[in-house]
Amino acid sequence: MFTLAESGEMFWAIGGAIAIVAILSGTLSSILKTRSREMSRREIAAYIAEGSMTPEQGERLMRAMPEGEDD
């Protein structure tokens, strides 16, 4: 059936696939966090522009948001 060389190749193929999935998952997570943070900033700016919030309140909210937090 399988020789040792074939099982070694299978080991590297599975290991490589796991590494690729891990890298893609981390990248996607980072993109989603950044996108969410930017949408929040735009919403705060919109509230300030329509007068529902003062610029000082918006500034406090933006300072409260985590900046570039890496998990």
N, CA, C and O atoms as CSV, one atom per row, in Angstrom:
chain,resi,resn,atom,element,x,y,z
A,1,MET,N,N,0.828,-1.186,0.000
A,1,MET,CA,C,0.000,0.000,0.000
A,1,MET,C,C,0.876,1.256,0.000
A,1,MET,O,O,1.435,1.632,-1.031
A,2,PHE,N,N,0.992,1.905,1.177
A,2,PHE,CA,C,1.780,3.121,1.269
A,2,PHE,C,C,3.200,2.804,1.696
A,2,PHE,O,O,3.433,1.970,2.571
A,3,THR,N,N,4.119,3.470,1.079
A,3,THR,CA,C,5.498,3.339,1.528
A,3,THR,C,C,5.792,4.492,2.488
A,3,THR,O,O,4.987,5.412,2.631
A,4,LEU,N,N,6.939,4.433,3.134
A,4,LEU,CA,C,7.313,5.475,4.083
A,4,LEU,C,C,7.445,6.823,3.385
A,4,LEU,O,O,7.071,7.850,3.951
A,5,ALA,N,N,7.973,6.832,2.157
A,5,ALA,CA,C,8.127,8.088,1.421
A,5,ALA,C,C,6.778,8.722,1.134
A,5,ALA,O,O,6.631,9.940,1.239
A,6,GLU,N,N,5.799,7.918,0.776
A,6,GLU,CA,C,4.478,8.461,0.489
A,6,GLU,C,C,3.821,9.025,1.746
A,6,GLU,O,O,3.158,10.060,1.682
A,7,SER,N,N,3.995,8.364,2.881
A,7,SER,CA,C,3.400,8.877,4.113
A,7,SER,C,C,4.117,10.158,4.548
A,7,SER,O,O,3.494,11.046,5.129
A,8,GLY,N,N,5.411,10.259,4.273
A,8,GLY,CA,C,6.148,11.491,4.574
A,8,GLY,C,C,5.663,12.636,3.715
A,8,GLY,O,O,5.553,13.769,4.184
A,9,GLU,N,N,5.375,12.349,2.465
A,9,GLU,CA,C,4.838,13.384,1.580
A,9,GLU,C,C,3.450,13.818,2.057
A,9,GLU,O,O,3.109,15.000,2.012
A,10,MET,N,N,2.669,12.866,2.505
A,10,MET,CA,C,1.330,13.172,3.010
A,10,MET,C,C,1.435,14.052,4.250
A,10,MET,O,O,0.646,14.982,4.415
A,11,PHE,N,N,2.403,13.771,5.127
A,11,PHE,CA,C,2.625,14.579,6.323
A,11,PHE,C,C,2.883,16.032,5.946
A,11,PHE,O,O,2.278,16.930,6.531
A,12,TRP,N,N,3.767,16.283,4.981
A,12,TRP,CA,C,4.098,17.644,4.577
A,12,TRP,C,C,2.929,18.325,3.875
A,12,TRP,O,O,2.726,19.528,4.033
A,13,ALA,N,N,2.159,17.563,3.103
A,13,ALA,CA,C,0.994,18.140,2.437
A,13,ALA,C,C,-0.053,18.582,3.458
A,13,ALA,O,O,-0.622,19.666,3.336
A,14,ILE,N,N,-0.306,17.748,4.460
A,14,ILE,CA,C,-1.283,18.097,5.497
A,14,ILE,C,C,-0.765,19.266,6.333
A,14,ILE,O,O,-1.514,20.191,6.647
A,15,GLY,N,N,0.505,19.222,6.688
A,15,GLY,CA,C,1.104,20.323,7.455
A,15,GLY,C,C,1.051,21.636,6.699
A,15,GLY,O,O,0.760,22.681,7.281
A,16,GLY,N,N,1.329,21.589,5.411
A,16,GLY,CA,C,1.265,22.794,4.585
A,16,GLY,C,C,-0.151,23.334,4.487
A,16,GLY,O,O,-0.368,24.544,4.551
A,17,ALA,N,N,-1.114,22.435,4.333
A,17,ALA,CA,C,-2.514,22.862,4.247
A,17,ALA,C,C,-2.957,23.522,5.553
A,17,ALA,O,O,-3.658,24.534,5.532
A,18,ILE,N,N,-2.550,22.955,6.679
A,18,ILE,CA,C,-2.897,23.541,7.977
A,18,ILE,C,C,-2.269,24.923,8.118
A,18,ILE,O,O,-2.915,25.852,8.605
A,19,ALA,N,N,-1.023,25.065,7.698
A,19,ALA,CA,C,-0.344,26.366,7.781
A,19,ALA,C,C,-1.049,27.405,6.908
A,19,ALA,O,O,-1.230,28.546,7.332
A,20,ILE,N,N,-1.439,27.024,5.715
A,20,ILE,CA,C,-2.124,27.962,4.812
A,20,ILE,C,C,-3.463,28.387,5.399
A,20,ILE,O,O,-3.812,29.567,5.347
A,21,VAL,N,N,-4.214,27.446,5.953
A,21,VAL,CA,C,-5.506,27.778,6.564
A,21,VAL,C,C,-5.307,28.712,7.758
A,21,VAL,O,O,-6.084,29.650,7.938
A,22,ALA,N,N,-4.294,28.475,8.564
A,22,ALA,CA,C,-4.024,29.330,9.721
A,22,ALA,C,C,-3.668,30.751,9.283
A,22,ALA,O,O,-4.151,31.719,9.871
A,23,ILE,N,N,-2.843,30.880,8.274
A,23,ILE,CA,C,-2.453,32.202,7.772
A,23,ILE,C,C,-3.660,32.934,7.204
A,23,ILE,O,O,-3.852,34.118,7.484
A,24,LEU,N,N,-4.468,32.254,6.417
A,24,LEU,CA,C,-5.657,32.883,5.837
A,24,LEU,C,C,-6.656,33.288,6.915
A,24,LEU,O,O,-7.273,34.349,6.817
A,25,SER,N,N,-6.821,32.462,7.935
A,25,SER,CA,C,-7.739,32.788,9.028
A,25,SER,C,C,-7.273,34.034,9.781
A,25,SER,O,O,-8.080,34.906,10.100
A,26,GLY,N,N,-5.993,34.115,10.060
A,26,GLY,CA,C,-5.453,35.287,10.747
A,26,GLY,C,C,-5.604,36.549,9.936
A,26,GLY,O,O,-5.929,37.608,10.473
A,27,THR,N,N,-5.369,36.438,8.641
A,27,THR,CA,C,-5.498,37.598,7.758
A,27,THR,C,C,-6.947,38.060,7.690
A,27,THR,O,O,-7.221,39.257,7.777
A,28,LEU,N,N,-7.866,37.129,7.536
A,28,LEU,CA,C,-9.284,37.468,7.470
A,28,LEU,C,C,-9.748,38.115,8.771
A,28,LEU,O,O,-10.508,39.083,8.746
A,29,SER,N,N,-9.306,37.597,9.887
A,29,SER,CA,C,-9.662,38.162,11.181
A,29,SER,C,C,-9.180,39.609,11.291
A,29,SER,O,O,-9.916,40.482,11.751
A,30,SER,N,N,-7.957,39.853,10.871
A,30,SER,CA,C,-7.392,41.202,10.917
A,30,SER,C,C,-8.172,42.159,10.015
A,30,SER,O,O,-8.443,43.297,10.398
A,31,ILE,N,N,-8.523,41.703,8.841
A,31,ILE,CA,C,-9.290,42.536,7.905
A,31,ILE,C,C,-10.647,42.898,8.496
A,31,ILE,O,O,-11.073,44.050,8.417
A,32,LEU,N,N,-11.327,41.922,9.086
A,32,LEU,CA,C,-12.647,42.172,9.657
A,32,LEU,C,C,-12.584,43.131,10.843
A,32,LEU,O,O,-13.470,43.970,11.000
A,33,LYS,N,N,-11.555,43.021,11.678
A,33,LYS,CA,C,-11.403,43.940,12.808
A,33,LYS,C,C,-11.177,45.363,12.319
A,33,LYS,O,O,-11.778,46.304,12.836
A,34,THR,N,N,-10.317,45.521,11.330
A,34,THR,CA,C,-10.028,46.847,10.796
A,34,THR,C,C,-11.264,47.446,10.147
A,34,THR,O,O,-11.563,48.624,10.341
A,35,ARG,N,N,-11.972,46.648,9.388
A,35,ARG,CA,C,-13.188,47.117,8.718
A,35,ARG,C,C,-14.227,47.567,9.737
A,35,ARG,O,O,-14.867,48.603,9.554
A,36,SER,N,N,-14.397,46.808,10.795
A,36,SER,CA,C,-15.361,47.144,11.838
A,36,SER,C,C,-14.981,48.451,12.532
A,36,SER,O,O,-15.836,49.298,12.788
A,37,ARG,N,N,-13.699,48.607,12.831
A,37,ARG,CA,C,-13.222,49.831,13.492
A,37,ARG,C,C,-13.458,51.048,12.601
A,37,ARG,O,O,-13.883,52.095,13.090
A,38,GLU,N,N,-13.191,50.927,11.313
A,38,GLU,CA,C,-13.387,52.048,10.401
A,38,GLU,C,C,-14.866,52.387,10.230
A,38,GLU,O,O,-15.219,53.561,10.114
A,39,MET,N,N,-15.731,51.379,10.213
A,39,MET,CA,C,-17.169,51.648,10.123
A,39,MET,C,C,-17.645,52.404,11.358
A,39,MET,O,O,-18.481,53.302,11.250
A,40,SER,N,N,-17.123,52.050,12.525
A,40,SER,CA,C,-17.491,52.749,13.756
A,40,SER,C,C,-17.052,54.202,13.693
A,40,SER,O,O,-17.790,55.096,14.107
A,41,ARG,N,N,-15.862,54.439,13.179
A,41,ARG,CA,C,-15.371,55.814,13.043
A,41,ARG,C,C,-16.257,56.619,12.097
A,41,ARG,O,O,-16.562,57.782,12.364
A,42,ARG,N,N,-16.666,56.000,10.995
A,42,ARG,CA,C,-17.543,56.701,10.047
A,42,ARG,C,C,-18.898,57.013,10.676
A,42,ARG,O,O,-19.450,58.091,10.456
A,43,GLU,N,N,-19.435,56.079,11.453
A,43,GLU,CA,C,-20.719,56.312,12.111
A,43,GLU,C,C,-20.620,57.453,13.114
A,43,GLU,O,O,-21.518,58.291,13.190
A,44,ILE,N,N,-19.545,57.492,13.876
A,44,ILE,CA,C,-19.340,58.585,14.835
A,44,ILE,C,C,-19.258,59.909,14.085
A,44,ILE,O,O,-19.858,60.900,14.503
A,45,ALA,N,N,-18.519,59.930,12.980
A,45,ALA,CA,C,-18.404,61.157,12.183
A,45,ALA,C,C,-19.767,61.579,11.632
A,45,ALA,O,O,-20.063,62.772,11.569
A,46,ALA,N,N,-20.589,60.623,11.235
A,46,ALA,CA,C,-21.921,60.947,10.722
A,46,ALA,C,C,-22.797,61.540,11.819
A,46,ALA,O,O,-23.522,62.505,11.577
A,47,TYR,N,N,-22.737,60.972,13.026
A,47,TYR,CA,C,-23.514,61.524,14.139
A,47,TYR,C,C,-23.084,62.958,14.444
A,47,TYR,O,O,-23.927,63.811,14.720
A,48,ILE,N,N,-21.799,63.223,14.396
A,48,ILE,CA,C,-21.292,64.570,14.647
A,48,ILE,C,C,-21.788,65.508,13.551
A,48,ILE,O,O,-22.208,66.629,13.837
A,49,ALA,N,N,-21.740,65.054,12.299
A,49,ALA,CA,C,-22.147,65.895,11.168
A,49,ALA,C,C,-23.637,66.235,11.233
A,49,ALA,O,O,-24.028,67.344,10.869
A,50,GLU,N,N,-24.471,65.302,11.688
A,50,GLU,CA,C,-25.907,65.583,11.739
A,50,GLU,C,C,-26.313,66.318,13.011
A,50,GLU,O,O,-27.459,66.746,13.148
A,51,GLY,N,N,-25.371,66.463,13.941
A,51,GLY,CA,C,-25.634,67.224,15.154
A,51,GLY,C,C,-26.165,66.409,16.310
A,51,GLY,O,O,-26.514,66.974,17.347
A,52,SER,N,N,-26.238,65.101,16.167
A,52,SER,CA,C,-26.724,64.249,17.256
A,52,SER,C,C,-25.691,64.093,18.364
A,52,SER,O,O,-26.013,63.680,19.478
A,53,MET,N,N,-24.467,64.425,18.048
A,53,MET,CA,C,-23.364,64.237,18.993
A,53,MET,C,C,-22.418,65.424,18.843
A,53,MET,O,O,-22.205,65.930,17.741
A,54,THR,N,N,-21.859,65.856,19.960
A,54,THR,CA,C,-20.889,66.945,19.883
A,54,THR,C,C,-19.527,66.379,19.465
A,54,THR,O,O,-19.266,65.191,19.654
A,55,PRO,N,N,-18.672,67.215,18.906
A,55,PRO,CA,C,-17.330,66.743,18.560
A,55,PRO,C,C,-16.559,66.208,19.768
A,55,PRO,O,O,-15.761,65.280,19.634
A,56,GLU,N,N,-16.796,66.789,20.941
A,56,GLU,CA,C,-16.117,66.324,22.148
A,56,GLU,C,C,-16.556,64.908,22.513
A,56,GLU,O,O,-15.732,64.084,22.908
A,57,GLN,N,N,-17.859,64.624,22.382
A,57,GLN,CA,C,-18.350,63.271,22.652
A,57,GLN,C,C,-17.758,62.272,21.648
A,57,GLN,O,O,-17.374,61.161,22.014
A,58,GLY,N,N,-17.693,62.687,20.386
A,58,GLY,CA,C,-17.114,61.823,19.363
A,58,GLY,C,C,-15.649,61.542,19.630
A,58,GLY,O,O,-15.175,60.420,19.449
A,59,GLU,N,N,-14.935,62.571,20.060
A,59,GLU,CA,C,-13.519,62.395,20.374
A,59,GLU,C,C,-13.336,61.414,21.530
A,59,GLU,O,O,-12.446,60.564,21.490
A,60,ARG,N,N,-14.179,61.531,22.562
A,60,ARG,CA,C,-14.094,60.602,23.691
A,60,ARG,C,C,-14.378,59.169,23.253
A,60,ARG,O,O,-13.706,58.238,23.697
A,61,LEU,N,N,-15.368,58.988,22.388
A,61,LEU,CA,C,-15.680,57.644,21.894
A,61,LEU,C,C,-14.519,57.067,21.089
A,61,LEU,O,O,-14.180,55.893,21.237
A,62,MET,N,N,-13.914,57.888,20.242
A,62,MET,CA,C,-12.799,57.402,19.422
A,62,MET,C,C,-11.586,57.058,20.280
A,62,MET,O,O,-10.860,56.109,19.984
A,63,ARG,N,N,-11.366,57.835,21.347
A,63,ARG,CA,C,-10.253,57.518,22.240
A,63,ARG,C,C,-10.509,56.230,23.005
A,63,ARG,O,O,-9.568,55.524,23.365
A,64,ALA,N,N,-11.782,55.920,23.257
A,64,ALA,CA,C,-12.127,54.712,23.993
A,64,ALA,C,C,-11.972,53.443,23.146
A,64,ALA,O,O,-11.849,52.342,23.683
A,65,MET,N,N,-11.978,53.608,21.825
A,65,MET,CA,C,-11.846,52.453,20.937
A,65,MET,C,C,-10.402,51.953,20.949
A,65,MET,O,O,-9.475,52.762,20.910
A,66,PRO,N,N,-10.196,50.640,21.003
A,66,PRO,CA,C,-8.831,50.097,20.977
A,66,PRO,C,C,-8.146,50.385,19.645
A,66,PRO,O,O,-8.742,50.203,18.583
A,67,GLU,N,N,-6.929,50.823,19.702
A,67,GLU,CA,C,-6.151,51.138,18.500
A,67,GLU,C,C,-5.209,50.005,18.158
A,67,GLU,O,O,-4.303,49.710,18.937
A,68,GLY,N,N,-5.393,49.363,17.021
A,68,GLY,CA,C,-4.471,48.362,16.521
A,68,GLY,C,C,-4.130,47.268,17.510
A,68,GLY,O,O,-2.978,46.843,17.599
A,69,GLU,N,N,-5.125,46.809,18.253
A,69,GLU,CA,C,-4.883,45.749,19.226
A,69,GLU,C,C,-4.600,44.444,18.516
A,69,GLU,O,O,-5.389,44.018,17.672
A,70,ASP,N,N,-3.498,43.804,18.837
A,70,ASP,CA,C,-3.167,42.500,18.268
A,70,ASP,C,C,-3.417,41.427,19.292
A,70,ASP,O,O,-2.899,41.482,20.407
A,71,ASP,N,N,-4.218,40.445,18.911
A,71,ASP,CA,C,-4.517,39.338,19.838
A,71,ASP,C,C,-3.468,38.285,19.790
A,71,ASP,O,O,-3.563,37.286,20.504
